[in-house]
Amino acid sequence: MGRAERWFVEANRAVVALALAAIFVIVFANVVLRYGFGWSLSWAEETARFLMVFGAFAGAGLALREGRLVEIDLFVALLPRRLRLALRWATVLAMGGFMAALLWLGIAFVEFGWSKETMATQIPRGVPYLALPIGAALFLVHLLLFAARYVQEGYLFADLPEEPAAAPEAR
C-alpha cells in the first residue's frame, strides 16, 4: 500500500471512529440526563441515528478492504483459478456499478431533501442524506485502489499472523 493510499485509509478510519465516538458520547449523555436528572436532549436520538448511518456508509469501503463484507464463496472457491479470477473481476464491476449508481442517486436525494428540515435538529434533510453519496464515493475510491488485491483475495489483514496460542498452564 502506497503512502497516499495508507493516508486515505487512515483518514477514513478516523472519520468512522469519530462518528462512533460521537454516537457514544451523545447517547451516554442523553441516558445520564434522562435517568439522572429527568431531562433529555431533544436532538440526541436523531443525531445519533444520522451519525450511525453515516458511519456505516463511510466504513463500507474499509470493510471491503479488510474482508469483512459478507461473501458466500463456497462454489467460487471450487472453480478453476482463471474462472474464479474472472468472476471476482465481474464482482468488482458489479460493486463499482452499484456504488456509482448510489453516488448518482444519492446526490439527487440530497438535492431533493435540501429544502425540507429534520424534525429535531431543524437542519436541511439533505445534510444527513449526504451519507449516501459520501459513503458511495469513499467505497469507489477504496475499490479503485484495492480492486486488484481484492481479486487476488489480498485482504488488508490476510497476511497478519493469527493470535498466538495461549501458553500451557503450569501444573
C-alpha positions in Angstrom: 0.0 0.0 0.0 1.4 3.4 -1.0 1.8 6.4 1.2 -1.3 8.3 -0.3 -3.4 5.1 -0.1 -2.3 4.5 3.5 -3.2 8.1 4.4 -6.6 7.7 2.7 -7.3 4.5 4.7 -6.2 6.1 8.0 -8.3 9.2 7.4 -11.3 7.1 6.6 -10.8 5.1 9.7 -10.5 8.3 11.8 -13.8 9.6 10.3 -15.6 6.4 11.2 -14.1 6.3 14.7 -15.1 9.9 15.3 -18.7 9.2 14.2 -18.8 6.2 16.6 -17.3 8.2 19.4 -19.8 11.0 18.9 -22.7 8.4 18.9 -21.4 7.0 22.2 -21.0 10.5 23.8 -24.4 11.7 22.7 -26.3 8.6 23.7 -24.4 8.3 27.0 -25.1 11.9 27.9 -28.7 11.6 26.9 -29.2 8.5 29.1 -27.5 10.2 32.1 -29.5 13.3 31.7 -32.8 11.4 31.2 -32.5 9.0 34.1 -30.3 11.0 36.4 -31.9 14.4 36.0 -35.3 13.8 34.3 -34.3 15.9 31.3 -33.1 14.8 27.9 -31.6 16.3 24.7 -34.3 16.7 22.1 -31.9 16.2 19.3 -29.8 13.3 20.6 -31.8 10.3 19.1 -32.0 11.9 15.7 -28.4 13.0 15.6 -27.2 9.6 16.8 -29.2 7.9 14.1 -27.8 10.1 11.4 -24.2 9.5 12.6 -24.8 5.7 12.7 -26.0 5.7 9.1 -23.0 7.9 8.1 -20.6 5.7 9.9 -22.0 2.6 8.2 -21.7 4.1 4.7 -18.3 5.7 5.4 -17.0 2.4 6.7 -18.2 0.1 3.9 -15.0 0.6 1.8 -12.9 -0.3 4.8 -15.0 -3.4 5.4 -14.3 -4.4 1.8 -10.6 -3.9 2.2 -10.5 -5.9 5.4 -12.6 -8.8 4.0 -15.4 -8.0 6.4 -18.3 -7.9 4.0 -20.5 -10.9 3.6 -19.3 -13.1 0.9 -20.6 -16.6 0.1 -17.7 -18.2 -1.9 -18.3 -21.9 -1.3 -18.8 -22.6 -5.0 -16.5 -19.9 -6.2 -13.6 -21.4 -4.3 -14.2 -24.7 -6.2 -13.8 -23.1 -9.6 -10.5 -23.2 -11.5 -8.3 -20.2 -10.8 -8.9 -18.4 -14.1 -12.6 -18.6 -13.9 -12.5 -17.6 -10.2 -10.5 -14.5 -11.0 -12.9 -13.6 -13.9 -15.8 -14.0 -11.5 -14.1 -11.8 -8.9 -13.4 -9.1 -11.6 -17.1 -9.3 -12.5 -17.9 -8.8 -8.9 -15.7 -5.7 -8.8 -17.5 -4.3 -11.8 -20.9 -5.0 -10.2 -19.9 -3.3 -6.9 -18.5 -0.4 -8.9 -21.6 0.0 -10.9 -23.9 -0.3 -7.9 -21.8 2.3 -5.9 -21.7 4.6 -9.0 -25.5 4.4 -9.2 -25.7 5.0 -5.4 -23.4 8.1 -5.8 -25.5 9.5 -8.6 -28.9 8.8 -7.0 -27.5 9.9 -3.6 -26.7 13.3 -5.0 -30.2 13.6 -6.4 -31.6 12.5 -3.0 -29.6 15.2 -1.2 -30.9 17.8 -3.7 -34.4 16.6 -3.1 -34.1 16.8 0.7 -32.3 20.1 0.9 -35.5 22.2 1.0 -37.0 20.1 3.9 -36.0 20.2 7.6 -35.4 17.4 10.0 -37.7 17.1 13.0 -35.5 17.6 16.0 -32.4 19.4 14.7 -34.1 21.6 12.2 -31.3 21.2 9.6 -31.9 20.6 5.9 -32.6 16.9 5.3 -30.0 16.9 2.7 -27.3 17.1 5.3 -27.9 13.6 6.8 -28.6 12.4 3.3 -25.0 13.3 2.4 -24.1 9.9 3.9 -25.2 8.2 0.7 -23.0 10.0 -1.9 -20.1 10.4 0.5 -20.2 6.7 1.5 -20.5 5.6 -2.1 -17.6 7.9 -3.2 -15.4 6.5 -0.4 -16.3 3.0 -1.4 -15.5 3.7 -5.0 -12.1 5.1 -4.1 -11.3 2.1 -1.9 -12.5 -0.2 -4.8 -10.3 1.6 -7.3 -7.3 1.4 -5.1 -7.9 -2.1 -3.9 -9.6 -3.9 -6.9 -6.5 -5.9 -8.0 -5.8 -7.1 -4.5 -9.4 -7.9 -3.9 -9.4 -10.1 -6.9 -6.3 -11.9 -5.6 -8.1 -12.1 -2.2 -5.3 -10.0 -0.6 -7.3 -8.5 2.2 -5.7 -6.0 4.5 -5.4 -8.3 7.5 -5.0 -11.6 5.5 -1.2 -11.5 5.9 -1.3 -10.9 9.7 -0.3 -13.9 11.9 -3.1 -15.5 13.9 -3.4 -14.9 17.6 -0.6 -16.6 19.4 -1.6 -19.8 21.2 -2.1 -19.5 24.9 0.9 -20.7 26.9 0.2 -24.1 28.6 -0.7 -23.8 32.2 1.9 -24.7 34.7 0.8 -27.6 36.9 
